[in-house]
Amino acid sequence: TMSLREHALSLFRGALGTVRPGPMLKRALMLQGDGCPQLLVKGQAFPVKRDLYLVGFGKAVLGMAAAAEEILGDHLTRGIINVPLGIQESLQRAGMQEMLLKPHSKIQVIEGAKNNLPDAEALKGAVAIQELAKGLTADDLLLVLISGRGGSALLPAPIPPILLEEKEKLTKMLASRGAAIQELNIVRKTLSMLKGGGLAQLAHPAQVVSLILSDVIGDPVDIIASGPTVASSHSVQDCLQILTKYNLLHKLPKSVETVLSSSPTKPTAPENYSHVSNIILGSNTLALEEAKRQAEGLGYAALILSAAVHGEVGCVATMYCQLIQLVCLGFASLGGGPLSDELRRNLQLEAELQIPGLDLEKFLQALRELGPDRPVCILAGGETTVQLQGTGKGGRNQELALRVGLGLHKAQATGASSPQGRCEILFLSGGTDGQDGPTEAAGAFCTSGLVAEALQEGLDVEAFLRNNDSYTFFSQFQGGHHLVVTGLTGTNVMDIQVILIRAT
């Protein structure tokens, strides 16, 4: 039989496979007919009356553009995409030819946003996209490819007189104070020419069709890559509220004050976006559904917990540990007995984390119905946050896996009656872009024995966690065997967690 490790890695890779740009685009996009050709996107038809243009920005856009150009052929007039610095070379080195444009492509590639921060090159690309959009007529069609991760950094066009450096410094200060990605994006949007619907407004009256790869919980199109083709649902008030919350109002550069004081207080009316269609092509939910299908094929009783897991990594780890205990209890009482009330009370965390779509009662009911003899696979996705305390090297997925390992170890140590003694447990967390923090790992996995084994090797897990040094821990522990390394995937739909449990 395959080990839990092999199963978990196979499910993670299966989930990734379904949101890879090429296959995803080819499933959704078609060009039909020669006389007056039509672009078909997931069954919706858009007539191509005159010229067809393409623009795009974000980490996964190169692969999306390569597939789109193949589908559009000679109908494509011209394109410009803004992608992360060095991505063409990285994909070339990784042998991922299918993600690269062919020689003599009509699509111009601009690389920028080193370390996912807007820079002069990204600005150059944004300005080129701005110029292209401005020149379109009512008979033109603009296909916009958006990949959330990195999309925002690759479309920087601050409203004058704000300088790029000033906007950047502000974003950094917000991030260092623990602002969520949603909050960062609201501030960025408010100070930007193209975000928050700006690109769609510039392209008017051309037909705009946006194909979106979502990297944001709940797939809100106005937040992904800061919503360049969507009516912004946020106003200047929201931006000011966030700046107040993080105590930054008195630290604003003059230029930002100028723009904020002269911005319209109301967002643009939605009817000004009748020329735009925003279509989500890939998301965390899509990836989880594929993993569930594959898990069932391997004989697991598989449940998707939520595609919207978020919150501080320590709280999320505690929730996962409690869920694992519950499943093991279910096994221990052979599916018949009542689940421990004490554990149920502990699961108030679920309420605190406010995870959309997570109905624990329903989930526990589903668990009870599974019967005691089938191994269980719980799948979830989303994006946690880490409050940095230390100077170590790691990423949120590796830290989550290490914290779950520690939680399971402590639960086992506290009571001889610990239900997990009768279970084999594996927890994996990985980023779908293949990069967790500034490391070459996508994430890591742990077992309930991980901390005990680490202690035998003289590694103090808690010390590593205090220093946010999960990558160093996993690199040193058992020769890096617990790291999940996929290499660049060319896609991104946030993170995926796989929990596998079988009775021993």
C-alpha positions as CSV (number, residue, x, y, z in Angstrom):
1,T,0.0,0.0,0.0
2,M,1.1,3.6,-0.7
3,S,2.1,5.5,2.4
4,L,0.1,8.5,3.6
5,R,2.9,10.7,2.5
6,E,2.7,9.4,-1.1
7,H,-1.1,9.8,-1.1
8,A,-0.9,13.4,0.3
9,L,1.7,14.4,-2.3
10,S,-0.2,12.9,-5.1
11,L,-3.4,14.7,-4.0
12,F,-1.6,18.0,-3.8
13,R,-0.1,17.6,-7.2
14,G,-3.5,16.5,-8.6
15,A,-5.0,19.7,-7.2
16,L,-2.2,21.8,-8.8
17,G,-2.7,20.0,-12.2
18,T,-6.2,21.2,-12.6
19,V,-5.4,24.9,-12.2
20,R,-2.3,25.0,-14.5
21,P,-2.8,27.9,-16.9
22,G,-2.6,25.9,-20.2
23,P,-5.2,23.2,-19.6
24,M,-7.4,25.6,-17.7
25,L,-7.5,28.0,-20.6
26,K,-8.0,25.3,-23.2
27,R,-11.0,24.0,-21.3
28,A,-12.6,27.5,-21.2
29,L,-11.7,29.4,-24.3
30,M,-12.6,28.8,-28.0
31,L,-12.6,30.9,-31.2
32,Q,-15.4,30.0,-33.5
33,G,-16.2,30.7,-37.1
34,D,-14.4,32.7,-39.8
35,G,-16.9,35.2,-41.3
36,C,-17.6,37.1,-38.1
37,P,-15.6,35.1,-35.6
38,Q,-16.8,34.8,-32.0
39,L,-14.8,34.3,-28.8
40,L,-16.5,31.6,-26.7
41,V,-15.6,31.7,-23.0
42,K,-17.3,29.0,-20.9
43,G,-20.2,29.1,-23.3
44,Q,-20.6,32.9,-23.4
45,A,-20.1,34.4,-26.9
46,F,-18.3,37.6,-27.7
47,P,-18.3,38.8,-31.4
48,V,-14.9,39.8,-32.7
49,K,-15.9,42.7,-34.9
50,R,-12.6,44.2,-35.6
51,D,-9.3,43.8,-33.7
52,L,-8.6,41.5,-30.8
53,Y,-6.1,42.7,-28.3
54,L,-4.7,41.0,-25.2
55,V,-3.2,42.3,-22.0
56,G,-2.3,40.5,-18.8
57,F,-0.4,40.8,-15.5
58,G,0.5,38.4,-12.7
59,K,2.5,35.3,-11.9
60,A,0.5,32.8,-14.0
61,V,-0.1,35.1,-17.0
62,L,2.7,33.9,-19.1
63,G,1.3,30.3,-19.3
64,M,-2.2,31.8,-19.8
65,A,-1.0,34.0,-22.7
66,A,0.9,31.2,-24.4
67,A,-2.3,29.1,-24.4
68,A,-4.5,32.0,-25.4
69,E,-2.3,32.9,-28.4
70,E,-2.4,29.3,-29.5
71,I,-6.2,29.4,-29.4
72,L,-6.6,32.9,-31.0
73,G,-4.0,32.4,-33.8
74,D,-4.1,35.1,-36.5
75,H,-7.1,36.8,-34.9
76,L,-4.9,38.3,-32.3
77,T,-3.7,41.7,-33.3
78,R,-1.3,42.5,-30.5
79,G,-0.7,41.9,-26.8
80,I,1.3,43.1,-23.8
81,I,1.8,41.2,-20.6
82,N,3.5,42.2,-17.4
83,V,5.1,39.2,-15.6
84,P,7.5,38.7,-12.6
85,L,11.2,39.3,-13.2
86,G,13.1,36.2,-14.3
87,I,10.0,34.1,-14.8
88,Q,10.8,33.3,-18.5
89,E,14.2,32.1,-17.6
90,S,12.9,30.1,-14.6
91,L,10.3,28.3,-16.7
92,Q,12.9,27.7,-19.5
93,R,15.3,26.1,-16.9
94,A,12.4,24.0,-15.5
95,G,11.7,22.7,-19.0
96,M,8.2,24.2,-19.0
97,Q,8.1,25.1,-22.7
98,E,4.4,25.0,-22.8
99,M,4.3,28.1,-20.5
100,L,6.4,30.2,-22.8
101,L,5.4,32.2,-25.9
102,K,6.5,31.0,-29.3
103,P,9.2,32.9,-31.2
104,H,7.6,35.7,-33.3
105,S,4.7,35.9,-30.8
106,K,2.5,39.0,-31.2
107,I,2.6,39.4,-27.4
108,Q,5.2,41.7,-25.9
109,V,6.5,40.5,-22.5
110,I,7.7,43.0,-19.9
111,E,9.3,41.6,-16.8
112,G,9.3,43.5,-13.6
113,A,8.2,43.7,-9.9
114,K,11.4,42.1,-8.4
115,N,10.5,40.3,-5.1
116,N,6.9,41.0,-5.9
117,L,7.3,44.8,-5.3
118,P,6.3,47.4,-7.9
119,D,9.4,48.9,-9.6
120,A,10.3,51.0,-12.7
121,E,10.0,48.0,-15.1
122,A,6.5,47.1,-13.8
123,L,5.6,50.7,-14.1
124,K,6.8,50.7,-17.8
125,G,4.6,47.7,-18.5
126,A,1.6,49.3,-16.8
127,V,2.1,52.4,-18.8
128,A,2.3,50.4,-22.1
129,I,-1.0,48.6,-21.1
130,Q,-2.6,51.9,-20.3
131,E,-1.7,53.3,-23.7
132,L,-3.0,50.2,-25.5
133,A,-6.3,50.4,-23.6
134,K,-6.7,54.1,-24.3
135,G,-6.6,53.7,-28.0
136,L,-9.4,51.1,-28.4
137,T,-12.7,51.6,-30.3
138,A,-16.2,50.2,-29.9
139,D,-15.4,47.5,-32.4
140,D,-12.4,46.2,-30.6
141,L,-12.2,43.4,-28.1
142,L,-9.8,43.4,-25.2
143,L,-9.0,40.1,-23.6
144,V,-7.5,40.7,-20.1
145,L,-5.7,37.9,-18.4
146,I,-5.4,38.3,-14.6
147,S,-3.6,36.1,-12.2
148,G,-4.1,37.4,-8.7
149,R,-0.7,36.5,-7.2
150,G,1.7,39.3,-8.2
151,G,-1.0,40.9,-10.4
152,S,-1.3,43.9,-8.2
153,A,2.5,44.6,-8.0
154,L,2.7,44.2,-11.8
155,L,0.2,47.0,-12.6
156,P,1.5,50.0,-10.7
157,A,0.4,53.3,-12.0
158,P,0.0,55.6,-9.1
159,I,-2.2,58.6,-9.6
160,P,0.0,61.7,-10.1
161,P,1.6,63.3,-8.1
162,I,2.2,60.1,-6.1
163,L,5.5,58.5,-6.8
164,L,5.9,54.7,-7.0
165,E,8.4,54.8,-4.1
166,E,5.9,56.7,-1.9
167,K,3.1,54.2,-2.6
168,E,5.5,51.3,-1.9
169,K,6.7,52.7,1.4
170,L,3.1,53.0,2.5
171,T,2.2,49.5,1.5
172,K,5.3,48.1,3.3
173,M,4.4,50.0,6.5
174,L,0.8,48.5,6.3
175,A,2.1,45.0,5.7
176,S,4.6,45.2,8.6
177,R,1.7,46.1,10.9
178,G,-0.2,43.0,10.0
179,A,-2.7,44.4,7.5
180,A,-4.5,41.7,5.6
181,I,-4.0,41.4,1.8
182,Q,-7.6,42.7,1.3
183,E,-6.7,45.8,3.3
184,L,-3.5,46.3,1.3
185,N,-5.4,46.0,-1.9
186,I,-8.0,48.6,-0.9
187,V,-5.3,51.1,-0.2
188,R,-3.4,50.3,-3.4
189,K,-6.6,50.6,-5.5
190,T,-7.5,54.0,-4.1
191,L,-4.1,55.4,-5.1
192,S,-4.0,53.8,-8.6
193,M,-4.9,54.7,-12.2
194,L,-5.6,51.2,-13.4
195,K,-6.8,49.3,-10.3
196,G,-10.3,49.4,-9.0
197,G,-11.8,49.4,-12.5
198,G,-9.4,52.0,-14.0
199,L,-8.3,49.7,-16.8
200,A,-11.9,48.9,-17.9
201,Q,-12.7,52.6,-17.8
202,L,-9.7,53.4,-20.0
203,A,-10.6,50.6,-22.5
204,H,-14.2,51.9,-22.9
205,P,-16.0,51.7,-25.4
206,A,-14.2,48.4,-26.4
207,Q,-15.7,45.1,-25.2
208,V,-13.5,43.9,-22.3
209,V,-13.4,40.2,-21.4
210,S,-11.4,39.4,-18.3
211,L,-10.2,35.8,-17.5
212,I,-9.3,35.5,-13.9
213,L,-7.2,33.1,-11.9
214,S,-8.2,33.8,-8.3
215,D,-5.8,33.9,-5.4
216,V,-8.2,35.5,-2.9
217,I,-10.6,33.9,-0.5
218,G,-14.1,33.8,-1.8
219,D,-13.0,34.9,-5.3
220,P,-14.1,38.5,-5.0
221,V,-13.3,39.9,-8.5
222,D,-13.0,43.5,-7.2
223,I,-10.1,42.4,-4.9
224,I,-8.1,40.0,-7.1
225,A,-5.1,41.9,-8.4
226,S,-6.9,44.9,-7.1
227,G,-9.8,44.6,-9.6
228,P,-8.6,46.5,-12.7
229,T,-11.7,45.5,-14.7
230,V,-14.3,45.7,-11.9
231,A,-16.3,48.5,-10.4
232,S,-14.7,49.1,-7.1
233,S,-16.9,48.5,-4.1
234,H,-14.6,50.6,-1.9
235,S,-14.4,54.3,-1.5
236,V,-11.8,56.7,-0.2
237,Q,-13.5,56.4,3.2
238,D,-12.5,52.7,3.4
239,C,-8.9,53.6,2.6
240,L,-8.8,56.3,5.3
241,Q,-10.3,53.8,7.8
242,I,-7.6,51.3,7.1
243,L,-4.9,53.9,7.5
244,T,-6.4,55.0,10.8
245,K,-6.7,51.4,12.0
246,Y,-2.9,50.9,11.5
247,N,-2.1,54.3,12.9
248,L,-0.6,55.6,9.7
249,L,-2.7,58.8,9.0
250,H,0.0,61.1,10.4
251,K,2.8,59.4,8.4
252,L,1.4,59.9,4.9
253,P,3.5,61.6,2.2
254,K,2.1,65.0,0.9
255,S,1.3,63.5,-2.5
256,V,-0.9,60.8,-0.9
257,E,-2.7,63.4,1.1
258,T,-3.4,65.4,-2.0
259,V,-4.8,62.4,-3.9
260,L,-7.0,61.3,-1.0
261,S,-8.4,64.7,-0.4
262,S,-9.3,65.2,-4.1
263,S,-10.6,61.6,-4.8
264,P,-14.3,61.2,-5.5
265,T,-16.0,60.0,-2.3
266,K,-18.3,57.6,-4.1
267,P,-17.1,54.6,-6.2
268,T,-17.9,54.6,-10.0
269,A,-21.4,53.5,-10.8
270,P,-21.7,49.8,-11.9
271,E,-23.6,50.7,-15.0
272,N,-20.4,52.3,-16.4
273,Y,-19.1,48.7,-16.6
274,S,-21.7,47.2,-19.0
275,H,-18.9,46.7,-21.6
276,V,-17.0,44.3,-19.3
277,S,-17.4,40.6,-18.5
278,N,-15.3,39.1,-15.7
279,I,-15.0,35.4,-15.7
280,I,-13.2,33.3,-13.1
281,L,-11.3,30.4,-14.7
282,G,-9.4,28.9,-11.8
283,S,-9.7,29.0,-8.0
284,N,-8.9,27.2,-4.8
285,T,-12.3,25.5,-4.9
286,L,-11.6,24.0,-8.3
287,A,-8.3,22.6,-7.1
288,L,-9.9,21.2,-3.9
289,E,-12.7,19.5,-5.9
290,E,-10.1,17.7,-8.0
291,A,-8.2,16.6,-5.0
292,K,-11.4,15.3,-3.4
293,R,-12.2,13.3,-6.6
294,Q,-8.7,11.7,-6.5
295,A,-8.9,11.0,-2.8
296,E,-12.1,9.1,-3.3
297,G,-10.4,7.2,-6.1
298,L,-7.8,6.1,-3.5
299,G,-10.5,4.8,-1.2
300,Y,-10.7,7.7,1.2
301,A,-13.9,9.2,2.6
302,A,-13.1,12.7,1.5
303,L,-14.6,16.0,2.8
304,I,-13.8,19.6,1.8
305,L,-13.8,21.7,5.0
306,S,-13.6,25.1,3.3
307,A,-11.8,27.0,0.6
308,A,-11.6,30.1,2.8
309,V,-9.4,29.1,5.7
310,H,-7.7,32.3,7.0
311,G,-6.5,33.8,10.2
312,E,-3.3,33.7,12.3
313,V,-1.3,30.5,11.6
314,G,-1.3,29.5,15.3
315,C,-5.1,29.6,15.6
316,V,-5.6,27.7,12.4
317,A,-3.1,25.1,13.5
318,T,-5.1,24.6,16.8
319,M,-8.3,24.2,14.8
320,Y,-6.7,21.5,12.6
321,C,-5.3,19.7,15.6
322,Q,-8.8,19.7,17.2
323,L,-10.4,18.4,14.0
324,I,-7.8,15.6,13.8
325,Q,-8.6,14.7,17.5
326,L,-12.3,14.6,16.6
327,V,-11.7,12.2,13.7
328,C,-9.5,10.0,15.8
329,L,-12.2,10.0,18.5
330,G,-14.7,8.9,15.9
331,F,-12.4,6.0,15.0
332,A,-11.8,5.2,18.7
333,S,-15.5,5.0,19.5
334,L,-15.9,3.0,16.3
335,G,-18.3,5.5,14.8
336,G,-21.0,4.8,17.3
337,G,-20.3,6.7,20.5
338,P,-20.9,10.4,21.0
339,L,-18.1,12.7,20.1
340,S,-16.4,14.2,23.1
341,D,-18.3,17.2,24.4
342,E,-15.1,18.7,25.7
343,L,-13.5,18.7,22.2
344,R,-16.7,20.2,20.8
345,R,-16.5,23.1,23.3
346,N,-12.9,23.6,22.2
347,L,-14.0,24.0,18.7
348,Q,-15.3,27.5,19.5
349,L,-12.3,28.4,17.5
350,E,-14.4,27.8,14.4
351,A,-16.6,30.8,15.5
352,E,-13.6,33.0,16.3
353,L,-11.9,32.3,12.9
354,Q,-15.2,33.1,11.1
355,I,-14.4,30.8,8.2
356,P,-17.0,31.2,5.4
357,G,-18.7,28.0,4.4
358,L,-17.4,26.1,7.4
359,D,-20.4,24.4,9.1
360,L,-18.9,22.3,11.8
361,E,-22.2,20.6,12.9
362,K,-22.7,19.5,9.3
363,F,-19.1,18.5,9.0
364,L,-19.2,16.3,12.2
365,Q,-22.5,14.7,11.0
366,A,-20.8,13.8,7.7
367,L,-17.8,12.4,9.7
368,R,-20.2,10.2,11.8
369,E,-21.8,8.8,8.7
370,L,-18.4,7.7,7.3
371,G,-18.2,4.6,9.4
372,P,-15.1,3.5,11.3
373,D,-13.2,1.5,8.7
374,R,-12.5,4.0,5.9
375,P,-9.5,6.2,6.0
376,V,-10.5,9.9,6.1
377,C,-9.2,12.7,3.9
378,I,-10.0,16.3,4.9
379,L,-9.2,19.0,2.4
380,A,-9.1,22.7,2.9
381,G,-7.6,25.8,1.3
382,G,-7.2,29.5,1.8
383,E,-4.4,31.7,3.1
384,T,-3.2,32.1,6.7
385,T,-1.1,35.0,8.1
386,V,2.0,34.9,10.2
387,Q,2.9,37.6,12.6
388,L,6.7,37.7,12.3
389,Q,8.5,37.7,15.7
390,G,11.8,36.2,14.7
391,T,14.4,36.5,12.0
392,G,14.3,32.9,10.7
393,K,13.5,31.6,7.2
394,G,10.2,30.0,6.4
395,G,6.7,30.5,4.9
396,R,3.2,30.3,6.2
397,N,2.7,26.7,5.0
398,Q,5.9,25.3,6.6
399,E,5.0,27.2,9.8
400,L,1.5,25.8,9.8
401,A,2.7,22.2,9.3
402,L,5.2,22.6,12.1
403,R,2.6,24.1,14.5
404,V,0.2,21.3,13.7
405,G,3.0,18.8,14.4
406,L,3.6,20.5,17.8
407,G,-0.1,20.6,18.6
408,L,-0.5,16.9,17.9
409,H,2.6,16.1,20.1
410,K,1.2,18.1,23.0
411,A,-2.2,16.5,22.7
412,Q,-0.6,13.1,22.8
413,A,1.6,14.0,25.8
414,T,-1.3,15.3,27.9
415,G,-3.3,12.2,28.3
416,A,-3.0,8.4,28.0
417,S,-6.5,8.5,26.7
418,S,-5.5,10.6,23.7
419,P,-7.5,9.3,20.8
420,Q,-4.8,9.9,18.2
421,G,-2.8,7.0,19.6
422,R,-5.0,4.7,17.5
423,C,-4.5,6.7,14.3
424,E,-1.9,7.3,11.7
425,I,-2.0,11.0,10.8
426,L,-0.5,13.1,8.1
427,F,-1.0,16.9,7.6
428,L,0.3,18.7,4.5
429,S,0.1,22.4,3.7
430,G,1.5,23.8,0.4
431,G,1.3,26.9,-1.7
432,T,0.0,26.3,-5.2
433,D,2.6,28.5,-6.8
434,G,5.3,26.2,-5.5
435,Q,7.0,28.9,-3.4
436,D,6.3,29.3,0.3
437,G,7.9,32.5,1.6
438,P,11.4,33.1,0.4
439,T,12.2,29.4,0.1
440,E,12.3,26.9,-2.7
441,A,9.7,24.6,-0.9
442,A,6.0,24.8,-1.6
443,G,5.3,23.8,2.0
444,A,5.8,20.8,4.3
445,F,4.0,17.9,6.0
446,C,4.1,16.6,9.5
447,T,3.0,13.4,11.3
448,S,2.0,13.1,15.0
449,G,5.4,11.6,15.7
450,L,7.4,14.5,14.2
451,V,8.2,16.5,17.3
452,A,9.3,13.4,19.3
453,E,11.6,12.3,16.4
454,A,12.9,15.9,16.2
455,L,13.8,15.9,19.9
456,Q,15.7,12.7,19.4
457,E,17.7,14.5,16.7
458,G,18.3,17.3,19.2
459,L,16.0,19.8,17.4
460,D,13.8,22.0,19.6
461,V,10.7,22.7,17.6
462,E,9.4,25.5,19.8
463,A,12.7,27.4,19.5
464,F,12.5,27.2,15.7
465,L,8.9,28.4,15.8
466,R,9.7,31.3,18.1
467,N,12.2,32.5,15.4
468,N,9.8,31.8,12.5
469,D,12.5,29.4,11.2
470,S,10.3,26.5,10.0
471,Y,12.3,26.1,6.7
472,T,15.6,25.7,8.6
473,F,13.9,23.1,10.9
474,F,12.5,21.1,8.0
475,S,15.8,21.3,6.1
476,Q,17.7,19.9,9.1
477,F,15.1,17.3,10.2
478,Q,15.6,13.9,8.5
479,G,17.4,15.5,5.6
480,G,14.5,17.7,4.4
481,H,12.3,14.6,3.9
482,H,9.2,16.5,5.1
483,L,9.5,19.5,2.7
484,V,7.2,19.6,-0.2
485,V,9.1,20.7,-3.3
486,T,7.3,21.1,-6.6
487,G,9.3,23.7,-8.3
488,L,7.6,26.6,-10.1
489,T,4.1,25.7,-11.0
490,G,3.2,28.7,-13.2
491,T,-0.1,29.0,-11.3
492,N,-1.5,30.3,-8.0
493,V,-4.8,29.7,-6.2
494,M,-3.5,30.2,-2.6
495,D,-2.7,27.3,-0.3
496,I,-4.0,23.8,0.0
497,Q,-4.1,21.6,3.1
498,V,-4.5,17.8,3.0
499,I,-5.2,15.9,6.2
500,L,-5.1,12.1,6.0
501,I,-6.1,9.8,8.9
502,R,-6.4,6.1,9.1
503,A,-7.1,3.8,12.0
504,T,-4.1,1.7,13.0
